[in-house]
């Protein structure tokens, strides 16, 4: 009991096994294969519904009400006691542009050009990139590289801005919404299983550990039928 009293509910004592970050994608429904036929809306509508549900917390009005505008390009370091509530920076879904679901409510799925969102796992106190924003790139994981001919990234050039870090934990950073990078697969070979690997790139990032497919990268399959 005495030892428990020495532990902080806000910050883990030992954090040597949680850096660097893993990543995850949305939509995530039934594993890491995203398969649908453009001509059959019932095959892609569940992905669209999942995207809208996930991005509800990123609606511009929600972010404006709960969070503040921050200065891009620098870490948002907040002092004070560990128990003090921390402010969170706005991440509006409109930043995702063609993958925001605002202008195109189907996120490109109705055109065979799906949007997929990438997010880093939250790590208390972590400052990714050592002062330089972490970027994302995607390629064919195995097979014919020409099956993936074009990917657009949002926001900007597909980076996680420094202003969303560090994260202070769920007890004090209550309104924190993880930054996202949207990957818009605008030209993928149709009627093929195309394995995609999307990786984080930056100082201190590990993305080539074969024993962990989620550490600094993620592998998924696109199967887009006509």
Secondary structure as a PSIPRED ss2 file (coil, helix, strand):
# PSIPRED VFORMAT (PSIPRED V4.0)

   1 X C   1.000  0.000  0.000
   2 X H   0.000  1.000  0.000
   3 X H   0.000  1.000  0.000
   4 X H   0.000  1.000  0.000
   5 X H   0.000  1.000  0.000
   6 X C   1.000  0.000  0.000
   7 X C   1.000  0.000  0.000
   8 X C   1.000  0.000  0.000
   9 X C   1.000  0.000  0.000
  10 X C   1.000  0.000  0.000
  11 X C   1.000  0.000  0.000
  12 X C   1.000  0.000  0.000
  13 X C   1.000  0.000  0.000
  14 X C   1.000  0.000  0.000
  15 X C   1.000  0.000  0.000
  16 X C   1.000  0.000  0.000
  17 X C   1.000  0.000  0.000
  18 X C   1.000  0.000  0.000
  19 X C   1.000  0.000  0.000
  20 X C   1.000  0.000  0.000
  21 X C   1.000  0.000  0.000
  22 X E   0.000  0.000  1.000
  23 X E   0.000  0.000  1.000
  24 X E   0.000  0.000  1.000
  25 X E   0.000  0.000  1.000
  26 X E   0.000  0.000  1.000
  27 X C   1.000  0.000  0.000
  28 X C   1.000  0.000  0.000
  29 X C   1.000  0.000  0.000
  30 X C   1.000  0.000  0.000
  31 X C   1.000  0.000  0.000
  32 X C   1.000  0.000  0.000
  33 X E   0.000  0.000  1.000
  34 X E   0.000  0.000  1.000
  35 X E   0.000  0.000  1.000
  36 X E   0.000  0.000  1.000
  37 X E   0.000  0.000  1.000
  38 X C   1.000  0.000  0.000
  39 X C   1.000  0.000  0.000
  40 X C   1.000  0.000  0.000
  41 X H   0.000  1.000  0.000
  42 X H   0.000  1.000  0.000
  43 X H   0.000  1.000  0.000
  44 X H   0.000  1.000  0.000
  45 X H   0.000  1.000  0.000
  46 X H   0.000  1.000  0.000
  47 X H   0.000  1.000  0.000
  48 X H   0.000  1.000  0.000
  49 X H   0.000  1.000  0.000
  50 X H   0.000  1.000  0.000
  51 X H   0.000  1.000  0.000
  52 X H   0.000  1.000  0.000
  53 X H   0.000  1.000  0.000
  54 X H   0.000  1.000  0.000
  55 X H   0.000  1.000  0.000
  56 X H   0.000  1.000  0.000
  57 X H   0.000  1.000  0.000
  58 X H   0.000  1.000  0.000
  59 X C   1.000  0.000  0.000
  60 X H   0.000  1.000  0.000
  61 X H   0.000  1.000  0.000
  62 X H   0.000  1.000  0.000
  63 X H   0.000  1.000  0.000
  64 X H   0.000  1.000  0.000
  65 X H   0.000  1.000  0.000
  66 X H   0.000  1.000  0.000
  67 X C   1.000  0.000  0.000
  68 X E   0.000  0.000  1.000
  69 X C   1.000  0.000  0.000
  70 X C   1.000  0.000  0.000
  71 X C   1.000  0.000  0.000
  72 X C   1.000  0.000  0.000
  73 X C   1.000  0.000  0.000
  74 X C   1.000  0.000  0.000
  75 X C   1.000  0.000  0.000
  76 X C   1.000  0.000  0.000
  77 X C   1.000  0.000  0.000
  78 X C   1.000  0.000  0.000
  79 X C   1.000  0.000  0.000
  80 X C   1.000  0.000  0.000
  81 X C   1.000  0.000  0.000
  82 X C   1.000  0.000  0.000
  83 X C   1.000  0.000  0.000
  84 X C   1.000  0.000  0.000
  85 X C   1.000  0.000  0.000
  86 X C   1.000  0.000  0.000
  87 X C   1.000  0.000  0.000
  88 X C   1.000  0.000  0.000
  89 X E   0.000  0.000  1.000
  90 X C   1.000  0.000  0.000
  91 X C   1.000  0.000  0.000
  92 X C   1.000  0.000  0.000
  93 X H   0.000  1.000  0.000
  94 X H   0.000  1.000  0.000
  95 X H   0.000  1.000  0.000
  96 X H   0.000  1.000  0.000
  97 X H   0.000  1.000  0.000
  98 X H   0.000  1.000  0.000
  99 X H   0.000  1.000  0.000
 100 X C   1.000  0.000  0.000
 101 X C   1.000  0.000  0.000
 102 X C   1.000  0.000  0.000
 103 X C   1.000  0.000  0.000
 104 X C   1.000  0.000  0.000
 105 X C   1.000  0.000  0.000
 106 X C   1.000  0.000  0.000
 107 X C   1.000  0.000  0.000
 108 X C   1.000  0.000  0.000
 109 X H   0.000  1.000  0.000
 110 X H   0.000  1.000  0.000
 111 X H   0.000  1.000  0.000
 112 X C   1.000  0.000  0.000
 113 X C   1.000  0.000  0.000
 114 X C   1.000  0.000  0.000
 115 X E   0.000  0.000  1.000
 116 X E   0.000  0.000  1.000
 117 X E   0.000  0.000  1.000
 118 X E   0.000  0.000  1.000
 119 X E   0.000  0.000  1.000
 120 X E   0.000  0.000  1.000
 121 X C   1.000  0.000  0.000
 122 X C   1.000  0.000  0.000
 123 X C   1.000  0.000  0.000
 124 X E   0.000  0.000  1.000
 125 X C   1.000  0.000  0.000
 126 X C   1.000  0.000  0.000
 127 X C   1.000  0.000  0.000
 128 X H   0.000  1.000  0.000
 129 X H   0.000  1.000  0.000
 130 X H   0.000  1.000  0.000
 131 X H   0.000  1.000  0.000
 132 X C   1.000  0.000  0.000
 133 X C   1.000  0.000  0.000
 134 X E   0.000  0.000  1.000
 135 X E   0.000  0.000  1.000
 136 X E   0.000  0.000  1.000
 137 X E   0.000  0.000  1.000
 138 X E   0.000  0.000  1.000
 139 X E   0.000  0.000  1.000
 140 X E   0.000  0.000  1.000
 141 X C   1.000  0.000  0.000
 142 X C   1.000  0.000  0.000
 143 X C   1.000  0.000  0.000
 144 X C   1.000  0.000  0.000
 145 X H   0.000  1.000  0.000
 146 X H   0.000  1.000  0.000
 147 X H   0.000  1.000  0.000
 148 X E   0.000  0.000  1.000
 149 X E   0.000  0.000  1.000
 150 X E   0.000  0.000  1.000
 151 X E   0.000  0.000  1.000
 152 X E   0.000  0.000  1.000
 153 X E   0.000  0.000  1.000
 154 X E   0.000  0.000  1.000
 155 X C   1.000  0.000  0.000
 156 X C   1.000  0.000  0.000
 157 X C   1.000  0.000  0.000
 158 X C   1.000  0.000  0.000
 159 X E   0.000  0.000  1.000
 160 X E   0.000  0.000  1.000
 161 X C   1.000  0.000  0.000
 162 X H   0.000  1.000  0.000
 163 X H   0.000  1.000  0.000
 164 X H   0.000  1.000  0.000
 165 X C   1.000  0.000  0.000
 166 X C   1.000  0.000  0.000
 167 X E   0.000  0.000  1.000
 168 X C   1.000  0.000  0.000
 169 X C   1.000  0.000  0.000
 170 X C   1.000  0.000  0.000
 171 X C   1.000  0.000  0.000
 172 X C   1.000  0.000  0.000
 173 X C   1.000  0.000  0.000
 174 X C   1.000  0.000  0.000
 175 X C   1.000  0.000  0.000
 176 X C   1.000  0.000  0.000
 177 X C   1.000  0.000  0.000
 178 X C   1.000  0.000  0.000
 179 X C   1.000  0.000  0.000
 180 X C   1.000  0.000  0.000
 181 X E   0.000  0.000  1.000
 182 X E   0.000  0.000  1.000
 183 X E   0.000  0.000  1.000
 184 X E   0.000  0.000  1.000
 185 X E   0.000  0.000  1.000
 186 X E   0.000  0.000  1.000
 187 X E   0.000  0.000  1.000
 188 X E   0.000  0.000  1.000
 189 X C   1.000  0.000  0.000
 190 X C   1.000  0.000  0.000
 191 X C   1.000  0.000  0.000
 192 X C   1.000  0.000  0.000
 193 X E   0.000  0.000  1.000
 194 X E   0.000  0.000  1.000
 195 X E   0.000  0.000  1.000
 196 X E   0.000  0.000  1.000
 197 X E   0.000  0.000  1.000
 198 X E   0.000  0.000  1.000
 199 X E   0.000  0.000  1.000
 200 X E   0.000  0.000  1.000
 201 X E   0.000  0.000  1.000
 202 X C   1.000  0.000  0.000
 203 X C   1.000  0.000  0.000
 204 X C   1.000  0.000  0.000
 205 X C   1.000  0.000  0.000
 206 X C   1.000  0.000  0.000
 207 X C   1.000  0.000  0.000
 208 X C   1.000  0.000  0.000
 209 X C   1.000  0.000  0.000
 210 X C   1.000  0.000  0.000
 211 X C   1.000  0.000  0.000
 212 X C   1.000  0.000  0.000
 213 X C   1.000  0.000  0.000
 214 X C   1.000  0.000  0.000
 215 X E   0.000  0.000  1.000
 216 X C   1.000  0.000  0.000
 217 X E   0.000  0.000  1.000
 218 X E   0.000  0.000  1.000
 219 X E   0.000  0.000  1.000
 220 X E   0.000  0.000  1.000
 221 X E   0.000  0.000  1.000
 222 X E   0.000  0.000  1.000
 223 X E   0.000  0.000  1.000
 224 X E   0.000  0.000  1.000
 225 X E   0.000  0.000  1.000
 226 X C   1.000  0.000  0.000
